[in-house]
Amino acid sequence: MRTITDIAHTNTTSDTLVVLLPGAYNSPEDFLREGFVSAVRERGLSIDIVLADMNLECITDGTAHKQLREEIIQPARHNGYLRIWLIGISIGGFMATLYADYHPGEIDGLGLIAPYPGSRMITETINASGSLLVWSPEKIAEEDYETRFWYWLKQHATNDVEVYLGYGIEDRFATAHAEMSTVIPSHHVCSLPGGHDWQAWKRIWLEFLDRGIFKQ
């Protein structure tokens, strides 16, 4: 997995690592261009950052979370990081949540920026049940990634892992994002004007930072 690393201090390692996962057809360089890293440095946050290049094929075939674990998360723990956050945009947010599901206890926080909610089939199933709060699938297959994504949010987003959610109110997935927000603490939810694009995603990222998402 190709990565770009930006460390807070040249001679020391921070105790916190933030891994940024891009959306489909985006790259680590896009985070740099859009000022995600510079915004962290401008605020003087002592966190190290890894920008990961997520292969869409690996996401769709279910191997991305294993690759992320073997190449980034496990080495980071071995190198002494005490807190690890995954921040994902769109399909990157979907992947970050699946990581927390498949590897419980390995991630300390998730920042979901306009996360991909899955197909219309899963969102319509949840809507038909009345709400995410009452929806409960009878059985979840090992590779039913969309159901696993929603069920993890329902079961864990209020306790086991700190979760932040942000989305643009004109985003094409905004209705699904609003449903997700019902199981996430309200002070961890950020909805701002904007669509499914970098302009909105950067505004959400800045809001997360200014709310003290990493609480140093």
N, C-alpha and C positions, 0 to 999 in steps of 0.2 A: 504494500500500500504506500503510494507516494505521499509524503508529508512535508510541510514547512513548519519549522519550530521557531518560536519567538520567546526568549526568556526574559524575565524581569530584571535579573541582575547577572552580570557576567561571571562573577566568581562564586556565586552561591545558587543553590536550587531552592525554589519556593516550596512550601508544603502543599500548595494547591496547583493542580493541573486542569486546564480547561481545554477540551477537545471540541473543535468546531467542525460540524459535518454539513457539507453543502447540499443544496437541492439537486435534482436531476439536471444534468447537462451544465452544472456549474463546477467551479474548480476552487482550490485553495487560494489561488491568486485573486479570485473575485472578493474574498473576504478582505484581502489587503487593499484592493482598489476601492472598496466601499467604506474603508475606514474603521472596520471592526477592531482591528488590533490597535490602531493609533488611538481610538477612543478609550481603550483600557489603559494605555500608557499615559494619556493626558490626565487621567484620574489618579495616577500614581498607585494603581493596584499591584500588589506584589504577587502576581500569579503568572505562571508559565503557560504558554499557549501552543497547542499543536493544531495545525490546519490539515485536515485529512482529505484525500482525494477518494471519494466513494465511487466505486465502479457500479454502474446501474445493473449490470448483469449479475454481479455478486449479491446485490440487494434482492433482485427478483428470484434468484435461485436459493436464497436463504443462507448463503455462506458468509455474508458481509459481517455479521456479528461475531463469527468465529475469527475472521481475519482481524477485525478490530481488537478483539481480546488478545490474540497471540502477538500482534505486532505493536500495539500501543498500550493497552490497559495493563496487562501483566508486567511488561517491562517497566512501566511507570511505577507500579507498586514496588517492584524490586529495587527501583532507584530511590525509594523513600518518600514518594508523594503520599500524604496522609488523606487528602481530599481530591476526588476526581469528579469533574462535571462533564457531561455531554451536552453540547448546545447544537441543536439541529434545525435546519431550515427545510420546510416542506418534506420531501422524502427522507431528508436527514433527520428530521424530528421523529418521523415514523420509525426509522432505524434505531435512533437513540432509545426509544421506548421499548422496542423489541429487545435491545441489549439488556435493559433492566429486567425484562421478563425472563429471558433465557439465562441470565447470570446474576441472580439475586445476591445482594450484599456487596457487589463490586463497585457500584456507582453511588456517589453521595448526593448528586443532584442532577436534574434534567432541566434544560431550558428549551422549550418547544416553541419555535417561531413559525407560525402558519403551518403546522404539521399536516402532511398528507393524511386524510382520514380513511383512505381505502375506497373501495368501489361503492357505487350507488346501492348495490345489493345490501351491504352491511349497514349502511346508514339508514336505509329504508326499513330494515329489520328492527333496528333500535327504535326508530320513530314509531313503528307499528306497535311496539310494546308499551308505548306511552312516554318513556324517558329512559335515559341511561341509568338513572337511579333504580329503576325497577327491572330493567332488562337483565336477563340471566340465561346465557346459552346452556343448553342441556349437556353438550359435550363439545370439547374443543380439540380438534386434531392437532398433532404436533406441528404440521406445516400450514395451519390455517392462520397465517400471519395477521390478517385484518381483524379477525375475532380476538386473537391474542392481544393485539394492540389495544383495542377498546376495553377488553376485560381487565387488563393490567391497570389501566387508568382508573377504572371503576373500583378496583380492589385496593390499590396501593398509593394512589396519588395524594391521599390525605395523611399518610402516616410514614410508610417505610422509607420513602425517598422524597427529598424536597423537590417539588415540581413547579416551574413557572411556565405559564402559557401566554403567548402574545399573538395577536392577529389583526389584520386590517378589516374594518367592518364592511368594506366593499369586496373583500376577497371572495373568490368563487366558492370557497369552502367555509365561509363565515358561519353558516347555519350549523354545520358540524362542529366548528370550533366553539360556538356558543353552548352546544350540548356538552362538549368536553368540560367547559368551565363550571358546570354544575357539580363536578366531583373534585374540583381544585379550590383551595382556599381563595376567597375573593381578593385578598391583598396580593396574591400571586398571579392575578390575571390582568392582562393589559390589552384593551381593545382600542385601536386608534383609527382615524380615517386612513384609507388606503386600500390597495388591492394586493394581489399576489405578485409582488415585485420587490426589487431591492430598495426602493425608496421607503416603502412601508417597513420592510424587514430591518433596515438600519434604525429607523425611528423606534421600533420595538426594542432593539438591542440597547440603544441609549437609555431608554426608559428602564429596562432591566438593571443596567449598571447604576443608574441614579437612585433606584430603589434599594440598592445594596444587596444585589443577588448573591454575592460571594461573602458578604459579612465578615470582613477581616478584622 
